[in-house]
């Protein structure tokens, strides 16, 4: 028997206009935690979808325990002990935990009736095997993100998976939840289960993984034992060049004498209570706080995506009434939402359509869109923001996460907004694209625009912000600036 539980040899996969995988050879030993890293668009998810039978390779071979295998669908992959846990969970919210775990595999008798007692017992045993104890009768919609992820792992174990691929498993988890996930992964490893761990967070790779493979532009660049490499080496191989690890600094150009936005006693029913702050011209104002603290609800209320329960908003010293997102846009504000796929983009539309959709008047003449003018404007933003796309006609859903985020930014820049609210602007984006977003943020404020940034990554919010306000349980607990902007100071305010 081969020492490798999985080998993928010379895998090629092409889409219209794009060669996603080019002669990729990837192999994993049994019982190891193997990291698969690379920039957005490098081919990581495509490779895993080929492994899981979601996509069919144009050429190449897959071997399980040294034996060639062909998967025409996910059930055939599952029959060989392979399971893929997607970044966006594949669960039915209205069904129970037990029903989700065994969906498609519910045990029935001769009468066709489901043995619910057996199903629930088996589901409870799986949850217990992972070190948890909660009711499998609970509907998935009532679970936390961490618990939903646990259900996905239990689903994989229910089909006796020997290889579990996890795609960005910590993207929406808190620090404590990440630690618990790591405990589960170590437990899986102890049971001899192999984990393929896809992540942009290199700290996690070095904390939990044994081996790391780097993909770039559809090619395998290198595979190394984690103990034999380091962050700069991995990043350099991911992006094909050395990347500055620190946050880019800029010449301070804040206009303290010019307040562009002021919130006074803002309240949003059930989420935000009496929050006041100001935003200066040419400033990046960071908003920090724990998940669920009310950060997102605060900026949504300011932009008009939620109803204000109390308080007032002033733009350039003048009180404005914002009751809708159209009002927010009319006040020269733009909101880069936390979930670009759900609320930031029209995924089935082109790059061009997504960019111009917020300001059609700008490219219209006599009620008709001027296609030539539209192409010129879109081409300008594609070039200036470095959006990697075969064409402005490319469907946005086919772009990498980093390039999708740039399209969202381009949309608001095309609308000439003065105030840009950015909620988790680099979530799910690789290190190279993150640095490009940071440079773009600096460029925007140097041009006189102002940015409000929410980030759950403390180094990011501290590294990019001129000031930071901390939200806790819907209230502003403090404001930090200069040498007072430290992780310890933020956390003491965030939890007190």
GIQUI-V24778 format. One record per pair of residues at least 4 apart in sequence whose ideal C-beta (glycine too) atoms are under 7 Angstrom apart, sorted by the first residue. I is the first residue (numbers start at 1). J is the second residue. D is the distance in whole Angstrom. If there is no record, write none. Layout:
BEGIN
i,j,d
I,J,D
I,J,D
END
This chain:
BEGIN
i,j,d
1,65,6
1,66,6
2,65,6
2,66,3
3,29,6
4,27,5
4,28,6
4,29,6
5,28,6
5,29,7
5,30,4
5,64,7
5,65,6
5,162,7
5,163,6
5,194,5
6,27,6
6,28,4
6,64,6
6,163,6
7,27,4
7,63,4
8,24,7
8,25,7
8,26,5
8,51,7
8,60,7
8,62,5
9,25,5
9,60,6
9,61,5
10,23,5
10,25,6
10,59,7
10,60,5
10,61,7
11,21,5
11,24,4
11,47,7
11,50,6
11,57,5
11,60,4
12,21,6
12,22,6
12,23,6
12,57,6
12,58,5
12,59,5
12,60,6
13,20,5
13,21,4
13,46,6
13,50,6
13,55,6
13,57,5
13,58,6
14,18,7
14,19,5
14,20,7
14,58,6
15,20,6
17,390,4
18,390,7
19,218,6
20,43,5
20,46,4
20,218,5
21,43,5
21,46,6
21,47,6
21,218,5
22,218,4
22,219,6
24,43,7
24,47,6
24,218,7
24,219,7
24,220,6
25,220,6
26,47,7
26,213,6
26,220,6
28,32,7
28,34,5
28,194,6
28,196,6
30,192,7
30,194,6
31,189,6
31,192,5
31,194,6
32,194,6
32,210,4
32,211,6
33,185,6
33,189,6
33,195,5
33,197,6
33,208,6
33,209,5
33,210,5
34,196,5
34,197,7
34,209,7
34,210,7
34,211,5
34,213,7
35,197,5
35,199,7
35,205,4
35,209,4
35,211,7
35,212,4
35,213,7
36,44,5
36,196,6
36,198,5
36,213,5
36,215,7
37,199,7
37,205,6
37,212,6
37,214,6
37,234,7
37,238,6
38,42,3
38,43,7
38,44,5
38,214,6
38,215,4
38,216,6
38,238,5
39,216,7
39,238,6
39,239,6
39,430,4
39,432,5
39,433,7
40,400,3
40,401,4
40,402,4
40,403,7
40,429,6
40,430,5
40,433,6
41,388,7
41,400,3
42,215,4
42,216,5
42,217,6
43,47,6
43,215,5
43,218,4
44,48,7
44,198,5
44,215,6
45,49,6
45,167,6
46,50,7
46,55,7
47,51,7
48,52,6
48,84,6
48,165,5
48,167,7
48,196,7
48,198,7
49,54,4
49,55,4
50,55,5
50,57,5
51,62,7
51,77,7
51,82,6
51,165,7
52,74,6
52,77,5
52,82,6
52,84,4
53,71,3
53,72,6
53,73,5
53,74,5
53,76,6
53,77,4
54,74,6
61,68,6
62,69,5
63,67,6
63,68,6
63,69,7
64,69,5
64,80,5
69,80,6
71,76,4
71,77,4
72,76,6
74,78,6
75,79,6
77,82,4
78,82,6
78,83,6
78,159,5
81,160,6
81,161,5
81,162,4
81,163,6
82,161,7
82,163,5
83,156,4
83,159,6
83,161,4
83,164,5
84,165,5
85,152,5
85,153,7
85,156,6
85,164,7
85,165,7
85,166,5
85,167,7
85,169,7
86,90,6
86,167,5
87,167,5
87,168,4
87,171,6
89,148,5
89,152,6
91,100,5
91,140,5
91,148,6
91,151,6
91,152,7
92,100,6
92,103,7
92,140,7
93,139,7
93,140,5
93,141,4
94,139,6
94,141,6
95,99,4
95,100,5
95,139,7
95,140,6
96,100,7
96,136,6
96,137,5
96,138,6
96,139,6
97,101,6
97,123,6
97,136,4
97,138,6
97,140,6
97,151,6
98,102,7
98,119,5
98,120,5
98,123,4
98,136,4
98,137,7
99,103,6
100,140,6
100,151,6
100,155,7
101,123,5
101,126,6
101,151,6
101,154,5
101,155,5
101,158,5
102,106,5
102,119,6
102,123,7
102,158,6
105,158,7
106,114,5
106,119,6
107,114,7
107,115,5
107,118,6
107,119,6
108,112,5
108,113,6
108,114,5
108,115,7
109,113,6
109,115,6
114,119,7
115,119,6
116,120,6
117,121,6
118,122,6
119,123,6
120,124,6
120,136,5
120,137,7
121,125,6
122,126,7
123,127,7
123,136,4
124,128,6
124,136,5
125,129,6
126,130,7
126,154,4
126,157,5
126,158,6
127,132,5
127,133,7
127,134,7
127,136,6
127,154,6
128,133,6
129,157,7
130,150,6
130,153,6
130,154,6
130,184,5
131,183,7
131,184,7
131,187,7
132,150,6
134,138,7
134,147,7
138,142,6
138,143,7
140,148,6
140,151,6
143,147,4
143,148,5
145,149,7
145,172,5
145,173,6
146,150,7
146,173,6
146,177,4
146,180,7
147,151,7
148,152,7
149,153,7
149,169,6
149,181,7
150,154,6
151,155,6
152,156,7
153,157,7
153,184,6
154,158,6
156,161,4
156,164,5
157,161,6
161,193,7
162,193,6
162,194,6
163,194,5
163,196,7
164,188,7
164,193,6
164,195,5
165,196,4
165,198,7
166,195,6
166,197,6
166,198,7
167,198,5
168,198,6
168,199,6
168,428,6
169,181,6
170,178,5
170,181,6
170,201,7
170,204,6
171,427,6
171,428,6
173,177,4
173,178,5
173,181,7
174,291,6
175,179,7
176,180,7
177,181,6
178,182,7
179,183,7
180,184,7
181,185,6
182,186,6
182,207,7
182,208,5
183,187,6
184,188,6
185,189,6
185,195,6
185,208,6
186,190,6
187,191,7
188,193,4
188,195,6
189,193,7
189,195,7
197,208,7
197,209,6
199,204,5
199,205,6
200,429,7
200,430,5
200,431,7
202,206,6
202,231,5
202,234,6
203,207,6
204,208,6
205,209,5
205,212,6
205,226,7
206,226,6
209,226,5
210,225,7
210,226,6
211,223,6
211,225,6
211,226,6
212,224,6
212,226,5
212,229,7
212,234,7
213,220,6
213,223,4
214,221,4
214,222,5
214,234,6
214,237,4
214,238,6
215,220,6
215,221,7
216,221,5
216,237,7
216,238,6
216,240,6
221,237,5
222,237,6
224,228,5
224,229,5
229,233,5
229,234,6
231,235,6
232,236,6
232,245,7
233,237,7
234,238,6
235,239,6
235,243,5
235,431,5
236,241,7
236,242,5
236,243,7
238,430,7
238,431,7
238,432,7
239,243,6
239,432,4
243,431,6
243,432,6
243,435,6
244,248,7
244,435,6
247,438,6
247,463,3
247,464,6
248,438,5
248,439,6
248,442,6
250,442,4
250,446,6
253,282,5
253,446,6
254,280,5
254,282,5
254,283,5
254,466,6
255,280,6
255,281,4
255,282,5
256,280,6
258,280,6
258,281,4
259,278,5
259,279,7
259,280,6
259,317,7
260,279,6
260,280,7
260,281,5
260,315,7
260,316,6
260,418,6
260,419,6
260,450,5
261,278,7
261,279,4
261,315,6
261,419,6
262,278,5
262,314,4
263,275,6
263,276,6
263,277,6
263,302,6
263,311,7
263,313,6
264,276,5
264,311,6
264,312,5
265,274,5
265,276,6
265,310,6
265,311,4
266,272,6
266,275,5
266,298,7
266,301,6
266,302,7
266,308,7
266,311,4
267,272,6
267,273,5
267,274,6
267,309,4
267,310,4
267,311,5
268,272,4
268,297,5
268,298,7
268,301,4
268,306,5
268,308,6
268,309,6
269,309,4
271,294,5
271,297,4
271,474,6
272,294,5
272,297,5
272,298,5
272,301,6
272,474,5
273,474,5
273,475,5
274,475,7
275,298,6
275,475,7
275,476,5
276,476,7
277,469,5
277,476,7
279,283,6
279,285,5
279,419,7
279,450,5
279,452,6
280,450,7
281,448,6
281,450,6
282,445,5
282,448,6
282,450,6
283,445,7
283,450,5
283,466,5
284,441,6
284,445,6
284,451,5
284,453,6
284,464,6
284,465,5
284,466,5
285,452,5
285,465,6
285,466,7
285,467,5
286,453,5
286,455,7
286,461,4
286,464,7
286,465,3
286,467,7
286,468,4
287,295,5
287,452,7
287,454,5
287,469,6
287,471,6
288,458,7
288,461,5
288,468,5
288,470,5
288,490,5
288,494,7
289,293,3
289,295,5
289,470,6
289,471,4
289,472,6
289,494,5
290,494,5
291,456,6
293,471,5
293,472,6
293,473,6
293,494,7
294,298,6
294,471,5
294,474,4
295,454,5
295,471,5
296,300,6
296,338,6
296,423,6
296,454,7
297,301,6
297,306,6
298,302,7
298,471,7
299,303,6
299,335,7
299,421,5
299,423,6
299,452,6
299,454,7
300,305,4
300,306,4
301,306,4
301,308,5
302,313,6
303,325,6
303,328,4
303,333,6
303,335,5
303,421,6
304,322,4
304,323,6
304,324,5
304,325,5
304,327,5
304,328,4
305,325,5
305,335,7
312,319,6
313,320,6
313,322,6
314,318,6
314,319,5
314,320,7
315,320,5
315,331,5
320,331,5
321,327,7
322,327,4
322,328,5
322,331,7
323,327,6
325,329,6
326,330,6
327,331,7
328,333,5
329,333,6
329,334,7
329,358,7
329,415,7
332,417,5
332,418,4
332,419,6
333,417,6
333,419,5
333,421,7
334,412,3
334,415,6
334,417,4
334,420,5
334,421,7
335,421,5
336,344,7
336,408,5
336,409,6
336,412,7
336,420,7
336,421,7
336,422,4
336,423,6
336,425,6
337,343,4
337,344,5
337,423,6
338,423,4
338,424,5
339,343,6
339,344,7
340,344,4
340,345,6
340,404,6
340,405,6
340,408,5
341,345,6
341,347,6
344,408,5
345,354,6
345,396,5
345,404,6
345,407,7
345,408,6
346,353,7
346,354,6
346,357,7
347,396,6
347,397,4
348,395,6
348,397,6
349,353,4
349,354,6
349,396,6
350,354,7
350,392,7
350,393,5
350,394,6
350,395,6
350,396,7
351,355,6
351,387,7
351,389,5
351,392,5
351,394,6
351,396,6
351,407,6
352,356,6
352,374,7
352,378,5
352,392,4
352,393,6
353,357,6
354,396,5
354,407,5
354,411,6
355,378,5
355,381,6
355,407,6
355,410,5
355,411,5
355,414,5
356,360,6
356,363,6
356,374,6
356,377,7
356,378,7
356,414,6
357,411,7
358,411,5
358,412,7
358,414,7
358,415,5
359,414,6
359,415,4
360,364,6
360,369,7
363,369,6
363,370,5
363,373,5
363,374,4
363,377,6
364,368,6
364,369,5
364,370,7
365,370,5
369,374,6
370,374,6
371,375,6
372,376,7
373,377,6
374,378,6
375,379,6
375,392,7
376,380,7
377,381,7
377,414,7
378,382,6
378,392,5
379,383,6
379,392,7
380,384,6
381,385,6
381,410,4
381,413,6
381,414,6
382,387,5
382,389,7
382,392,6
385,406,5
385,409,6
385,410,6
385,440,7
386,436,6
387,403,5
387,406,5
387,407,6
387,410,7
388,403,5
389,394,5
389,399,6
389,403,6
390,394,5
394,398,6
394,399,7
396,404,6
396,407,6
399,403,4
399,404,5
400,404,7
401,405,6
401,428,5
401,429,5
402,406,7
402,429,5
402,430,6
402,433,3
403,407,7
404,408,7
405,409,7
405,425,7
405,429,6
405,437,7
406,410,6
407,411,7
409,413,6
409,440,7
410,414,6
411,415,7
412,417,5
412,420,6
418,449,6
418,450,7
419,450,5
420,444,7
420,449,6
420,451,5
421,452,5
422,451,6
422,453,5
423,454,5
424,454,6
424,455,6
424,456,7
425,437,6
425,453,6
426,434,5
426,437,6
426,460,7
429,433,5
429,434,5
429,437,7
430,434,7
431,435,7
432,436,7
433,437,6
434,438,6
435,439,6
436,440,6
437,441,6
438,442,7
438,464,6
439,443,6
440,444,6
441,445,7
441,451,6
441,464,6
442,446,6
443,447,7
444,449,4
444,451,7
445,449,6
445,450,7
445,451,6
453,461,7
453,464,6
453,465,6
455,460,5
455,461,4
457,461,7
458,462,6
458,487,5
458,490,6
459,463,6
460,464,6
461,465,6
461,468,6
462,468,7
462,485,5
462,487,7
467,479,6
467,480,7
467,481,5
468,480,5
468,485,6
468,490,7
469,476,6
469,479,5
470,477,5
470,478,5
470,490,6
470,493,4
470,494,6
471,475,7
471,476,6
471,477,7
472,477,5
472,493,6
472,494,5
472,496,7
477,493,4
477,496,7
478,493,4
480,484,5
480,485,5
480,489,6
480,490,7
481,485,6
484,489,6
485,489,7
487,491,6
488,492,6
489,493,7
490,494,6
491,495,6
492,496,6
END
